[in-house]
Amino acid sequence: MTCVFLDRHDAELESAWGWLRARWGDVSEEHEGERWQYMGTELRADGWEHVFRHRCHPSTGERVYWRCAASSAWVKRDARGGLN
């Protein structure tokens, strides 16, 4: 599996955090000392996905992973070698 880690100031990552906020609300809020974490961006069979994890989600108390597809603009940048 191919995995990359985006700079925390990368516009693509900021956009992915926005999707996470839209789905789960305040992503900076801690629960049991845990909060959402960016785990990396993976190339999967159906394309690039940004992966986030919460080790103790407030709704379930369980570990939760959430994936969102990379934007088409980011995928095109990657295809041109923009991540190297």
N, C-alpha and C positions, 0 to 999 in steps of 0.2 A: 504494500500500500504506500502511496506517495502522500506525504504530509508536509505542509509548510506552516510557518507561524508568522502571521502578519504583525507588523509594527503596530503598537497600540494607538498610534495617531493616523494610521492608514484609513482613508475615507471609506474603503470597503468594509473594514472592521467596524467603524463607527456606524455604518448603515446596518450591519448585521446586529449590533447591539440594539439599534432602533427597532428591528423586527422582534428581538427578544423582549424588549420593553412593551411593545404592542401586544404581545401574547401573554406575558407574565406579570406586567406591572413594574414596580420599582425594583430594578435588578441590583441596586446597591444596598438594599436592606438585608441585614443579617438575620439568620434564623439558626439558633443553636450554634452560633459562632461561624456559620458557613454562609457563603453568598455565591452567586453565579460566577463561573470562571470560564474564560475562553480556553479551549483545549487544543485548538489548531484548526487548520483547514485541510481537508482530506480529498483526494481524488478517488471517487468511487465509480462504480460501473455506470451510473447515470449522471456523472459530472462532479464538479467541485462542490463541497459542502463545508460550511463553517460549523464547528461543533462546540457546544457549551455544556457545562455540567454544574449541577447544584448537588452537593453531597447530602443535604438534609432539607429537602424541599418543604416549605411551610405548609403546603396543602396535604402532603402525603407523609412527611417525615422520612421519605425514602430518597435514595439517589436518583436523580432525573437527568437524562441527557436530552438535549434539544439540538436539532440540526436545521440549518436553513441553506438553501441553494445560494451559491455565489451569483452575483449579478452578471448579466451577459457582458457588460463592459469590462468587468474584472477578468472574466474568462478569456476575452479577446486579448487583454493586456498580457495575460499569462502565456497565451499562444504565441505572442511576439517575443517572449523571453523576458517579460517585465519583472519576473520574480527573482531572476538571477543576479 
